[in-house]
Amino acid sequence: MHAAVQIQKTPASSGRTVPAIAALASPGRIEALKAVCADVQDLSQKTAPDIAQRHGGGLLLIEQGQPGWDQLLLMLAVEHPATALIVISDHLPAHMVRALMKLEAWDVLSMSASADDVMDTAARLSDARAEPKGGPSNSACWAFRGAVGGAGVSTLAIESAFALARMVGPGQVCLVDLNLADGMTASFLEAIPKLDLHALSAAPERLDARLLAAWCWQHEDGVSIIASPRNPEADALASEPAILRLLDIACASFPYVILDMPRHMMPWTKPVMAAVDEAVIISELTVPSLHAAADMCRDIDVLRGNGNRARLVLNRMFKKKQFRTGFPVDTAEKAIERKIDVTVTSDWDAARTAVNLGKPIADVKPKSPLVLDVDQMVRLLAPDGMIENSQSRKSARKAKA
């Protein structure tokens, strides 16, 4: 890491010590940075391999559109993951977001960001890398998205979050409702929606772990809920940098992050679906739903690449002992030419009681077939050994107590 130097012009909003910075950026941005930082290295005349070799592992700024910017970002992600990177972009491609997620510290600022904004972010990233790593060394982020409306996405996202909390202990799971305009998570759980979209969108770079904690509502079962007040104008407020910053800080603060995604396409949908560890598509066992789910899965597979396929879940299935008409799962798989990863049994009475009481279904009917199916799904989605390791740490803490 580059040694910290005192800035020549201290932003009035921060008063912080800003490190030296190496930048692949436009001439105008380079000049603006030199006015607020004593040591700015202009990398515009260097090749991406040379920059990666000389500056990988340090603090870098990359502006989208500069020659070699994309090659440099990908090289840093593969060869120098310890790099702290600031990217200037208004529309970052999905595969670049996936590359960023591999870095130790990063942030995305809009093209309109000032030099002071860049320096504030640089100082914060440097501070974060210098702090002892007391938080989770790795995190798992799962996104739940419906192929059709009313598929039960919010219910499954909620139940998955609480199933994880029962397995790994309180304080380890964060449920984020990205249905910003009309999300139901807060209503289902009688939670207080505390996310301030105006503040987040106005200055995404100012979001840190402390502010995120202020926007979290803690459920008594140990799950943190992030939701915004219902607002028909909310979707227009949520920019791609704001949402990516929110999820970045959430993943740095919690071992498990569950996303309740909107079905309709947002400007940030593709980057999020490309970057999460598991993309879970929820459908029902009807012909229109299956075809919609198969199409959505194929689109997401293209985004994710590298064999990291979306998961397909059929919700609201009839109980196995109950007679029903229709077609079996294996026939559905042949029809859409895709594996169905999980089926979840319907339990309408338990679900209705749970939302009326503001509780997860497991608190109302622990032996519900829906609860048992969700538990199995969670174990399928979790990385190998991650739940077991969390349970071991949980047992160790109890033993010490």
Long-range contacts (C-beta under 8 A, 24 or more apart in sequence): 1-57, 1-58, 1-59, 1-84, 1-126, 1-129, 1-130, 2-39, 2-58, 2-59, 4-126, 5-37, 5-38, 5-39, 6-38, 7-36, 7-37, 7-38, 7-119, 8-35, 8-36, 8-37, 8-38, 9-35, 9-36, 10-36, 11-36, 11-116, 11-119, 11-120, 13-116, 13-120, 14-116, 14-119, 14-120, 14-123, 16-119, 16-120, 16-123, 17-123, 18-119, 18-122, 18-123, 19-59, 19-122, 19-123, 19-126, 20-59, 21-59, 21-60, 21-61, 21-118, 21-119, 21-122, 22-51, 22-55, 22-58, 22-59, 22-60, 22-61, 23-60, 23-61, 23-62, 23-63, 24-51, 24-60, 24-61, 24-62, 24-63, 24-66, 24-68, 24-69, 24-72, 25-61, 25-62, 25-63, 25-66, 25-88, 26-63, 26-65, 26-66, 29-63, 29-88, 29-115, 32-114, 32-115, 33-61, 33-115, 33-118, 33-119, 35-115, 36-115, 36-116, 36-119, 37-115, 37-119, 37-122, 48-72, 48-75, 49-75, 52-76, 52-79, 52-80, 55-83, 56-80, 56-82, 56-83, 57-82, 57-83, 58-83, 58-84, 59-83, 59-84, 59-85, 59-86, 59-122, 59-125, 59-126, 60-84, 60-85, 60-86, 61-85, 61-86, 61-87, 61-88, 61-118, 61-122, 62-86, 62-87, 62-88, 63-87, 63-88, 63-89, 64-88, 64-89, 64-90, 64-92, 64-111, 70-96, 73-99, 73-100, 74-99, 76-103, 77-102, 77-103, 78-102, 84-122, 84-125, 84-126, 84-128, 84-129, 86-118, 86-121, 86-122, 86-125, 88-113, 88-118, 89-241, 90-240, 90-241, 91-240, 91-267, 92-240, 92-244, 92-271, 93-271, 94-270, 94-271, 94-273, 94-274, 94-275, 94-303, 95-274, 95-303, 95-305, 97-244, 97-271, 97-272, 97-274, 97-275, 98-274, 98-275, 98-304, 100-275, 101-275, 104-129, 105-129, 106-248, 107-204, 107-205, 107-245, 107-248, 108-204, 108-240, 108-241, 108-244, 108-245, 109-204, 109-205, 109-241, 110-239, 110-241, 113-205, 117-203, 117-205, 120-205, 120-206, 121-205, 124-205, 124-208, 135-209, 135-252, 135-253, 136-172, 136-252, 136-253, 136-254, 136-255, 138-255, 138-383, 138-386, 139-251, 139-252, 139-254, 139-255, 139-256, 139-257, 140-255, 140-256, 140-257, 140-277, 140-278, 140-381, 140-382, 140-383, 140-386, 141-247, 141-250, 141-251, 141-256, 141-257, 141-258, 141-259, 141-275, 141-276, 141-277, 141-278, 142-256, 142-257, 142-258, 142-259, 142-276, 142-277, 142-278, 142-279, 142-280, 142-381, 143-259, 143-261, 143-272, 143-273, 143-276, 143-278, 143-279, 143-280, 144-258, 144-259, 144-260, 144-261, 144-280, 144-282, 145-261, 145-262, 145-263, 145-273, 145-279, 145-280, 145-281, 145-282, 145-296, 146-261, 146-263, 146-281, 146-282, 146-283, 147-263, 147-281, 147-282, 147-283, 147-289, 147-292, 147-293, 147-295, 147-296, 148-263, 148-283, 148-284, 148-288, 148-289, 148-292, 148-293, 149-263, 151-282, 151-283, 151-284, 151-289, 151-315, 151-316, 152-282, 152-315, 152-316, 152-344, 153-260, 153-261, 153-263, 153-282, 154-179, 154-183, 154-184, 154-185, 154-188, 154-260, 155-188, 155-315, 155-351, 155-361, 156-280, 156-282, 156-313, 156-315, 156-344, 156-374, 157-185, 157-258, 157-259, 157-260, 158-185, 158-188, 158-189, 158-260, 158-360, 159-360, 159-361, 159-362, 159-370, 159-371, 159-374, 160-258, 160-374, 160-377, 160-378, 160-381, 161-223, 161-256, 161-258, 162-219, 162-221, 162-223, 162-360, 162-362, 162-363, 163-362, 163-371, 163-374, 163-375, 163-378, 164-256, 164-258, 164-378, 164-382, 164-387, 165-221, 165-222, 165-223, 166-221, 166-362, 167-378, 167-387, 167-390, 167-391, 168-255, 168-256, 168-387, 168-390, 168-391, 168-394, 169-222, 169-390, 169-391, 169-393, 169-394, 169-397, 170-221, 170-222, 170-223, 171-222, 171-224, 172-222, 172-254, 172-255, 172-256, 172-390, 173-222, 173-223, 173-224, 173-254, 173-255, 173-256, 173-257, 173-258, 174-216, 174-223, 174-224, 174-225, 174-226, 174-250, 174-253, 174-254, 174-256, 174-257, 174-258, 175-223, 175-224, 175-225, 175-226, 175-258, 175-260, 176-226, 176-227, 176-246, 176-247, 176-250, 176-257, 176-258, 176-259, 176-260, 177-225, 177-226, 177-227, 177-228, 177-260, 178-243, 178-259, 178-260, 178-261, 178-262, 178-266, 178-272, 179-260, 179-261, 179-262, 180-228, 180-231, 180-234, 180-235, 180-237, 180-238, 180-262, 181-230, 181-231, 181-232, 181-233, 181-234, 181-235, 182-230, 182-232, 183-227, 183-228, 183-230, 183-260, 185-225, 185-227, 185-260, 186-217, 186-225, 186-227, 187-355, 188-354, 188-355, 188-358, 189-219, 189-225, 189-358, 189-359, 189-360, 190-358, 191-217, 191-219, 191-225, 191-227, 192-217, 193-217, 193-227, 193-228, 193-229, 193-230, 194-226, 194-227, 195-226, 195-227, 195-228, 195-246, 196-228, 197-228, 197-231, 197-234, 197-237, 197-238, 197-242, 198-237, 200-238, 200-242, 200-245, 200-246, 201-237, 201-238, 201-239, 201-242, 204-239, 204-241, 204-242, 204-244, 204-245, 204-246, 205-245, 207-245, 207-246, 207-249, 208-249, 209-249, 209-252, 209-253, 212-246, 212-249, 212-250, 212-253, 213-253, 221-360, 221-363, 224-254, 226-250, 235-266, 238-266, 238-267, 238-268, 239-267, 239-268, 240-267, 240-268, 240-271, 243-268, 243-272, 244-268, 244-271, 244-272, 247-272, 247-275, 255-386, 255-390, 270-303, 273-300, 273-303, 273-304, 273-310, 274-300, 274-303, 274-304, 277-383, 278-311, 278-381, 279-304, 279-310, 279-311, 280-310, 280-311, 280-313, 280-381, 281-310, 281-311, 281-312, 281-313, 282-313, 282-315, 283-312, 283-313, 283-314, 283-315, 284-314, 284-315, 284-316, 285-314, 285-316, 285-317, 285-326, 285-327, 285-329, 285-332, 287-335, 290-332, 290-335, 290-336, 291-336, 293-336, 294-336, 294-337, 294-338, 297-338, 311-341, 311-342, 311-381, 312-338, 312-339, 312-340, 312-341, 312-342, 313-340, 313-341, 313-342, 313-343, 313-344, 313-377, 314-340, 314-342, 314-343, 314-344, 315-344, 315-346, 316-344, 316-346, 317-343, 317-344, 317-345, 317-346, 318-345, 318-346, 319-345, 319-346, 319-369, 320-345, 341-380, 342-373, 342-376, 342-377, 342-380, 343-373, 344-370, 344-373, 344-374, 344-377, 345-369, 345-370, 345-372, 345-373, 346-370, 347-371
